[in-house]
Every structure is written in structure tokens, then in C-alpha cells.
């Protein structure tokens, strides 16, 4: 097995680096845009007087970055060719995501809001695979030009990891559906035009069948954003939403009736392997920066790096990163060549270990750099706060470990 980065992928990385230096870095530096990435980042990005949501200046900068990336042919790289992309493999995307994150904070790749010069478009693929021909014709252009933006309403106040105990309901009333319920951590609602609302249309608690997805306009009567949850890493786009007698037409049903959870699960493996690669890249960045600091810092007349108490923890992290890198790339290759459910346990291994590694590496980098490492003038606190959420969201690490255990011990459905 060849463990080197394929030549064509390395060529992509080189081209992307050149594009970032030519187009994105100058944009990052002009008009004091660096405030979104230096010690002022959390406060520059957050509109604290408007629910803690992203500031308009920050959103405008991200929009311009995406415009430049799209014009250069990079933003849609992972999309199928029919939507302006090149349909690159999961392995290629994993290598790109790790490479970007290993470069540190910057406009080229900011996973606080899943923004990157090489975009991730799960809603496009969801619409392609689950939308009706009429929905595809109506929605797809808007996804690509930004005029249609979907939020994701699955989690509820009383139910998180197990969505089958859903209390939000949708009842048919003639040609319409009437929705009632609550949603929590309803991400993306600060600028969404529509919300994917998952609601029980039949069945009992614990039954995965009987839940249907709806494309609900965010300005529909009875749809209300109660507030945005302020989080460890700000700004926030995570809303608490109430639905009171919200009426939608039959044309808003998204995907098969009664089988809405299939939408929620459909692209989870692609997203999780890319997330794992990003966490690995962030971890390697923290390790590299801590090593550089230890080599330059002189204490008691000698380099800080001469102390084994400094060396050994970073050696442990560097070794784990090296091992995890091979598992991520192997798993991404398997995703490209097998049915995704055959490798779900491998994706889970990559995801929970990489997310934990990013937190461990950021914490160790803070400790290595001392007081300045703890300050906001170095990036480690931001990296820690961001990647800490991934140990909970999109399947907590306990859920990931449960998937591995099901495969290891032979539990669960074949």
C-alpha cells in the first residue's frame, strides 16, 4: 500500500496554496480584517447586542471569500460535475481538510461556521437524492447562489442523541400539514430562509419510522425563534425554536413520507470523516506551534525543549496524530470503494479520536507556552473551544464509541 499523498492530490494542494496566498491572504489583511483572527476574533465576529449571532461584517467577509473561491473553481470542488464541481473523492477531501486546518486560523478555512475555500454542501446532495423533480428545479439554483439557505431542526429540548423520541408532530389537514413542537440547537437560523423540521407523523416513541422532514419557511406564521443559545465558542447560530400551528403545503415534504430520519443519516459519514480530518489538522498545528515555541523559549539558560517534561507529552500527541492520519486516510479510501454502512465503525473511530486529539493538543500547547499560551494572543484557546463542541455535536463521542462497540461485539442490525 502506498502511504504517500497521490500526485494529483498534491497538485491540488499546491494550487490551493497558491490561490490562498494570491487571493485570500490579501483579503484577510485588508481593512483590518485580521481582527477576525487575532486576539479580537470572538468579539469581532459576534453581534452581542443581537442575540450573540455572527456580526454582519464577519458574514460579509465570508461571503466575499466564498465568491472568490467559487470564481476560481474551488468552492464546489467536492460537488458532482452537474453542479459545477469535480466530484473529488473522500480521500482527497480528507487530505485537503487536514491540510487547511494544519495551516492554523485564517480566512481560507474557518470551521466555526463550516466555512472554507473548498466548501461542504450537504444540502445540495440531500436535495439531489431526496428532492422531487419540482423541488430540485426550485431549490438547487438557490443553494448554489446563496438565495436559499436551510437550517436543520432535528434536536429537541427533551431529546438529543435519540431522535426517535420526537415530540414535534405534524398532522395532516386536507392538503396541508399542521406542525407543533419545539426544536433546540436549530443551527443556521440567523440567516436561513427555510428550516428542515423533522416531525412525527405516525408511530410511537422509539420507532424510527413515522418521522417526516418538512421544508418550512422561517417566516411562516407560528414559526418563532425564541432565542439563540450562547455557547463556549461564540458567535452562535444555534436557535431555540417553537412551532405553533404552523401550516405548510404537501409540496414541503422532503424525502419519503415517514422516513425522514434517512435524510439525517444519509451524509453523516462523509461529514464525520471530513470533520475528523479537520480535527487532526488542528491538532497537528497545535503540536507544531508548541514545538516551535519550546525551541525558541529560553529558561534558566537553556531551551525549554531540552526538558523531557516538555518533550514527552508532545511526542505522545505527535505519535497519535501520525497513527490517526493513516486510519483517516484508509477509512476515507474505504468510503470511496465500499457501501458507507460497511465502514461506519471506522468512521466513528476516526471521528471521536480526532476530536479528542484536537482538544488534547490545544490544551498541551497552552501548557507548553505558559501564560501567553493561555492568552487570546495565541490561537489555542480558540481551537480548543471550537473543537470541544465536536465531542458532543453530530453524534457525541459516546455515540461514536457505541457504534464501534456494536461492530466489535456483534450487536445491532446487520
N, C-alpha and C positions, 0 to 999 in steps of 0.2 A: 504494500500500500504506500502511495506517495503522500507524504505529510506536508509537502511544500504547497504554498498558495499557487493555484493554477495560473499559468502565464496570462491567460485572458483576463482573469480577475485582478491580477496585479496591475495589468494595464489600465483597468477601470479605476483602481485606487489611485494610480499616478495621475490619470486625467482628472479625477475628482479633486485631488490635492491642488492641482494647478488651477482648476476653476475656483476653488475656495480662496486661494491666495489672490487671484486676479479680480474676482467679483464680490466675494462675501467678506473677506477681511477688511477691505477699504470701507465697505458699508458699516461694518461693526465699529470702525474707528471714527467715522464722521459724525458730526452733530452731537458729540458726547454720547453716542450710542453705547460706548463701553460701560456706561453706568448700569446697564442691564446685566453685566457680567462681572464687575468688580465688587468691592465691599458694599456697594449701594444696591446690589441686584434685587434683593427681596422687596425693598421699598420702592425702587424704580418700577418694578413690574406690577405692583399691587395698587389698586384703587381702594384704599382702606375706607374711603367715605362712600363707596358704592358697593357695599357687601363683601369687600375683600376680593373682588373679581379682577381679572387682568386689566391693567391700565390701557387706555386707547393708544398711547404712544408705543407701548410694547407690542400690541396687536398689529399696529400699522407696520412696525419694523419686520415682524414675522411675515406679514403679507408680502412685503417687498422682497424679502429673501426668497419666498416661495415663487414669486413671479419670475425672478432672475433664474432660479433653478429650473423652472418649467421651460423658460425660453431657451435655456441651454440644453434641454433634453434630459435632465437628470431627475426631476421631481417624480416622474411617473415610471422610473426605471423598472420597478417590480410589477407594474401592471401588465396585463396582456396587451399584445400588439394592437388589438382592435380599439383599445382605449388610449393609444398613444404611448404605450410603454414598450419594453423589450422583453418582458416576461422572464427576468433573470431568476435563477434558481434560489432555493432556500439556503444552500451553501454560500452562494455569492452574497446574499443579503446578510447572513450571519457574519461573514468576514467584513463587509462594509460597516455594519453597525458596531462591531468591536473596534474597528479602525477609527471610526469617528469618535467614539467615547474615549478612546485612549489618547486623543489629542487634547482632552480637557474641555473646560467650559468655552462656549463660543456660539456664534450665530449659525454656524454650519450644522449644529446638532444640539438641540435642547430638549431633552426628554421630559422636562417638567410638564410640557404640554404636547409631547409627542411630535415635535417639530424638527424637520431635518431636510437637508437639500435633496436627500433621497427619501421620498415620502412613504408612508404606510397608509393604504386606502382600504381598510376592511369593509367600509360601507359600499364601495364600488363592487367588490366581489360578492358581498351579500346580495346586492340588488341583481347582479348578473345571474346568480344561482337560484335566487328565491323570488325575484320580482316577476310579475306578469308582463307580457309584452307591452301593455299600455303603461305600466309603472316604469319599466326600463326606458321607454321613449320619453316619458315625462321627467324622470329623475336624473338619469345619467348625465346629461349635459350640465345640470346644476351642480352635481357633485364635483365635476371637473373644473368648473369656472368659479366655484365658491358661493353661488347664489342659493344652493340648497345645502343645509347643514343639519346633520342628525345628532341628537343626543341619545343616550342609552339608558332606559329606565327599567332595570331588572330588580335590583335590590330594594327591599322594603324595611321599614323600621323594626319589624319583628323577625325578619327572615333575611339572612345574608347568603352564606355558602350553600344552603339547601333551598334553591328557588322553587322546589316543588310544593312547598308550603306557602303558596302565594295567596294573599288576601285581597289583592286588587281583582275586581271582577269586571267582566264585560257581558252584558245581557242584550240579546237581540230584540229590537223593537221595530218590526216591519222591515224596511230596507236599511235601517240604521242599527248601530250598536251604542249602548249607553255604558260608559266606564265610570267606576267609582273605586277609590282607594288612595294609597299613599306610596310614594317612592322616595328612597334615600340614596345618597351618593349618585344622584342622577347627573352624570358627568356631561359637560359641554353645553349646559343650558344657558350660559351667559350670552351666547350668540347663535343658538340653534334656531332654525326655522321650524323644525319638526322634532318630535321625540318618539323613539321606538318604545312603546309602552307594552309590556308583557302583562297579560291579564288572564285569569282563569275563566274559561267559557264553558267548561264542563268538568266532571270528575270530582275527586275528593282530595283532601290534603295528602301529600306524599305521592300522588300519582303524577308522573312526568307527562302523561298525555292529558290533554284538556286545557293546555295553556296556549294562547294565541297572541301573536305580535301584531300591533297596530301602528301605523304611521300617523301620529296625532299632531296636528298643527299646534304650536306653542301659544298661539293667540286664540285658540278655541275657547268659547265660554265655559267656565268651570275648571279650566286648567290654570293652576296658580303655583308660582314659585314662592314658597313660604319664606325661605331664607337660604343663604349659602353657608355650608359648614366651613369654618375656618380651620385650617389644618396645620400640621407640623411644618409643612413646606408651602409657603404662600407664593403667588396668589392661588385662589381656589376657583374651580368651576363646578363644584360638587353641590348640587341643589337638593333641598327637601321640597318635594312636590306633592300637592294634593289635587285629586281629580274628583269633582263633584258633578255628577250627571253630565259628563262630557259626551256629546253626541258626535259620532263620526259615521261616514258612509261605508258601505260594503267594500268600496274600492280602496279603503285604507288597510284592509287585512294584508299583512306582509308575510308571505310564505304560506305553507299549508295550514289550514284551519286545525286547531287542536294540537299542533306540533311545533309551537313557537320556540320551544327550547332548543330545537335543532339549529335555529339561527344563532343562538347564543353560543353554541358549542362548535359551530362549523369551522371557524378560523382561529380557534383558540390555540391550536398547536403552532401555526405559523407565527402568531403574535408572541407566544411564550418563548419560542426559540430565539426570536429576534430580541426580545427583552433580555433573555439570558446572555446573549452576545454583548448587548449594551452594558449590562452589569459587569461582565468580565472586563470589557474595555475600561470602564470607570475604575474598577479595582486595580488594573494594571497601571493606570495613570497615577493613582494614589501611591502605589508601591514605588514607581519610578521617581515621583516627586520627593517622597520620603528619603529614598536613597541619595538623590542629588543633594538634598538639604544636609543629610548626615555627612556626606563627603565634603561639604563646604563649611560646615559649622565647626569651630574650634573651641573646645572647652578644656580647661586645665592643661593647656599647652599641646593638645593633640586633637586630631579629627574625632568628631563624635562617632563616626563609623567604625573606629577601631575597637569599640566596646561590643563584646559579644551580646550583651543585653539589648543592644540596638540591632545587631546583625540578625540574630536567630529568629525573632518574630517576623521580620521581613522576608527572610529565607523561607519560612513556613508558608507565608502568603504567596510568594512568588512561585513556589513549587506547586501549590494547589491551583494557581492560575494556569500554569503550564499543563497540568493534567486535565483541568476542566476545558481548556481550549480544544484539546483533541476530542473530548467527549461531545462538545457542542458541534464541532465540525462533522464528526461521524454521524451524529443524530440528524443534523441538517441534511446530510447526504442520504440518509435513510428516508427522510421525509420526501426527498425528491424521487425516490425509487420504490417506495412501498406505500400501502394504504396508511394514512396517518394514524389510524387506531392501532396499528401493529406496533407503533413506536411511542405510544402515549406515555409509557413508563419512563422511557429515555428522555423525552421532553420534560417530564416532571423532575427527573434527576437534575437535568441541566438548569432548569428554572430556579428551583429552590436553593440549590447550592451556589449558583452565581449571584443571586440576590443577597444571600447571606455574606458571600465573599466581599461584595462591594461595601457592605456596611462594616465588616471587619477590617478591610483595608483602609477605609476612610478613618475609622477610629484609631488604628495603629499609626496612620500618617499624622493625625493630630498629636498623638502621644510623642512621636518621634520629634516633631517640630516644636513641641512645648507650647508656650503661651501664644506664640504667633500662629501656630497650627490650629489652635482653638479659636482664633480670631476670624472675623469675616474677611480679613485681608488675604487669607488663603482659602482655597475652594473646598476644603474637606468637609466643613460643616454643611455646606450646600449639597454636596454629593451624598453625604450620609442622610440628610433629611429627605432628599428625593428618593433614594433607593430603598430607604426604610419602608416606604409605603408598599413597595412591590412584594414585601414579605407578607402582606395582607391582601392586597387587591388582586384581581384577576385570578383568584384561586390562592388562598393562603398557603404558606409552606406546609402546614399540617395537611391540607387537602392534597398538595402535591405528593407528600410522603405517603398518604393513604393510597394514591394511585400506584406508587411503586410497590407498596405492600400487597396490593391486590394482585399484582403480577408475580411478586416474589413468593407469596403463599398460596396462590391459586384461587383467590377469592374473586367475586364479581362475575359478571356475564362474559362469556366467550365472545 
